[in-house]
Amino acid sequence: MKTSGPHESYNLDIQTPAGNLAASVSVPTGFIPLTDILPLMRSLGEQAQQLEIDNTTQTGDTISCQKGCAACCRMMIPVAPPEAFALLSVVEALPSPKKERLLERFQAAQEILREAGLEDGLQRLAFSEHQGSDEELEPLNRAYYALRMPCPFLENEICSIYEQRPSACRELLVTSPAELCQDVIQNPVNLIPSPFRIGTVLSKLWADCYQGPIRLIPLPFALDWAKAHESQTTRTWAGPELLSRALDAATQYLQRRSS
């Protein structure tokens, strides 16, 4: 978190299914938008994921995921609201020719989903004020995966925004042979568990702060959603309060997972 001005530091101790996560963090004491908490929460998520990776490798397993292995880039990636705004910022900062090519890929992806009869259902997930359900999501998720449609950010089988990729992309790791990922539904793929999913935590935080549904936006509609809700980024909270809310959301996630 690069915000200038006074900061307050905290030593965190979070018990996750992968073990105890001890981390030192700092947040501005002044007022910041909710999106400013994204790098900090992603860092906590990656540290928790590393605990799980360490546990896995200690048993002799190895991670199969390598650069250029993009089978997971054809899944439906759920994006939390703060991540949607971050993606929009990344795209808006691109030089014009690259930005235009990327936006064309987003439009092409939406057209494929429209022709497949999935656009309306996915837009409901993104824009509806009603809470989506797992029963609604699962058939859409499978139908989306059946299209094998590459992520708009995928270029030559490599993520073009790797450092800014959504949390869901960071948390998907396997120990089974890479070739099995070509069909994760039919093949026995061994996923490394994610101690807590930061996208879900961020969505819960957003819902608590804005009194709306817990929203995970299908990636092809993330830029549209962010543009439609840009006015919401002007609201601010004191940094320590926002951190407390974020940690409460993480705690609630971990409690639900353990129950």
N, C-alpha and C positions, 0 to 999 in steps of 0.2 A: 504494500500500500504506500504510494509515493506522495500522498498529500502532505504539503508543507505545514509548518506550525507545530504547536505542542502535541505530543503523543503520550499515551498512557500504556504501560507495558503490563502484561499478564503472563503468569505461568499456568498453563492448562494441564489438566490431568484427566484424560477421557478414557474410560474403559470400553474397549471395542471387542467384538468377537475374536479378533486376531491378536488381542493383547492390549496392554496399557499404552496409550499414546500420550507422551509428555512433550509439550511444545511451548515455546515462548513466542508470544505475538504482541504486536503493538497496534493501536488504533488512534486516530486523531481525537483529541478531546473536543474539537469543534464539531460542527454539523456537516454531515456528508450524505450523499445519496446512497440508496441501498446498493446500487451497482458497484460502489467502491469496496464492498465487502467481498466481492467475487474472488480476487486473487488470494486473499487470506484463506477463504474457505476451500478453494481448490488446493492450496498448499496443505491444509489439514487432511483433505481427502487423499492426497498423494502420499502423505506420511502414513496414514492408516493403511493404504493399499500396500505400501512397502513392508509393513508388518506382516501382511498376509503373504506377500512374495517371499519374504525371509522364511516364514513357516513352511511354505511349499518347497523351496529349494533345499531346506534342511532335510527333507525326506528323500532327496535324490531326484525329484522332478525338475525339469527345465521348462522355461517359457518358450513357446514355439513362435510367438509373434516377432516378426522381423520387418525392417523397412522394405516396402514393395509388396508386402502381403496385405492385400486390401479386401479380403472377403467380407470383413465386418463393415466395410464402407458401403455395403449394399443392403444394410439393415435400416430399419426406421429408427433414427436417432432422436430421442426425446430431449428437448432443450428447455431449461428453466428460463423464466422471464429475464432475470439478470444476464443470462448467457445470450439470449436473443439480442439484447441491446449491445452486448459486447461484440457479437458477430456483425451487427449492423455497423458499428464503429470501424471494425476491421475492413469491411467492404467499402465503406465511404472513403477510407483513407487510401485506397488503391489508385494507381494511375489510371487515367480514363480508359485506354484500350483494354487493360486487364479487367477493370471493373465491368465494362460493358460485356465482355465475354462471359464473365461469371454470372451476371444477371441474366444473360441469355440461357445459361445452363439451368438456373433456377426456374425460369419460365418453361423451359423444355421439360423439366421434371414435373412441374405442375400439370402440363399438358398430358404427360404419360399417365399421371394419377387420375386425371379427368377421364381419359379414354378407358381406363381400367375400372371406372366407377367408384374410385376411392376418395375423390376430392371432397365431396360433401361431408363424409364421415371424418376425414382428417381436419377439415376446417372447423367442424363442430368441436373437436378436441382443442383446437387452438383458440377459438374465439368465443365459444359458448360461455355464458355466465353460470351454467350448471356444472356441478362436479361430475367429471367423467368416471366411468367404472371400469374395472378390469374386464368385465364381460363385454363391454363395448370395445375396449382396446384390443383384446386378443385376436379376433378375426381380422381386424384391420392390420395388425402387426404381421400376421401370417400372409395375408394377401399382398401387402407391401413387399415382404421378403421374396415372395414368389416372382416378382417382377425382375429381381436382380438388377435394379436400377442403381447406377453409381451415384454417390453423394456429389452434389454440385461442386464441392470443394476439392474433389479428387482430380488430379492431373497426372497422366502417365502412371497411374496406379500408386501415386504418392499424395498424401494430404498436403494441400497448398497452404494450410493455416495451422500446421502441426502444433506450434507453441500456443495457439489460441483456440485449439479444438475444444468442443464441449466436454463436460465431465464424463458423460456416458461413454465417449470414445476412449477416455483415459482409463476407464475402469474395466474394459473388456480385454481380458488376457486368458490364454489357454495354455495347457500343458500337453494336450493331445496333438498328434501330427497335424501340421498346417494344412495338408490337403483335405482333411476332414471338414475344415471350415467352409468348404465350397457348398456344403449343405448341412447347416447346423441343426436342421429339423430331423433329417433322416439319419445322420451320423452321430455316433457317441462322442460328443465333444466334451472335454473336461475343462470347465471354466474355473478360474481362480476366483473364489468368492470375494465380493467387495464388502469390506467391513461396514461402511455406510455410504450410501449413494448421495454424493454432493448435489447432483441435479435435483433429487427429490427433496433434500434438505433446503435448498435454495427456493424451490417452489413452495414449500411449506412456509418459509420465512416470508416470501412475497405475499402469500395468502393472508398471513397474520397481519402484515403491515398494511395491506390494502383492503382487507376484509372481503376477499373474493375466493373463488375456488382454487384448490391446489392444481396448478396448471403445468402440464408438460407439453410443449409445442413441437409437433413433428417438424424436423429441420427444414424441409422445403418451404414451409410457411413462416419460418422464424423471422425473416426480414420483413415480411408483410405485417406480422404481429407487432414487431418493434416500431415500425413506422406509424402504425395506427395508435400506439400507446405511448408515443414519445413524450407527451406532456407529463406522464407519471414520473419521469426521471427528475423532475424539478423538486420534488418533495425531499426533505432531508431529516436526519435524526442525529443526535449526538453519537459520536463514535462508540463510546462504551455501551450506550443503550443498544445500538445496533448489533454489536458483538454479543451482548447478552441475549438478545432475541435470536440471533443465529445459533448460538450454543443451545438455547432452549429447543429450537427446531431439531438440532442434531440429537439431543437427548431423547426427545419424543420419538424420533425415528428409531433409535437404538432400543428403546423400551418396547415399541411395537414389534420389532424384529425378534426380541427375546421372549415375547409373551406367546 
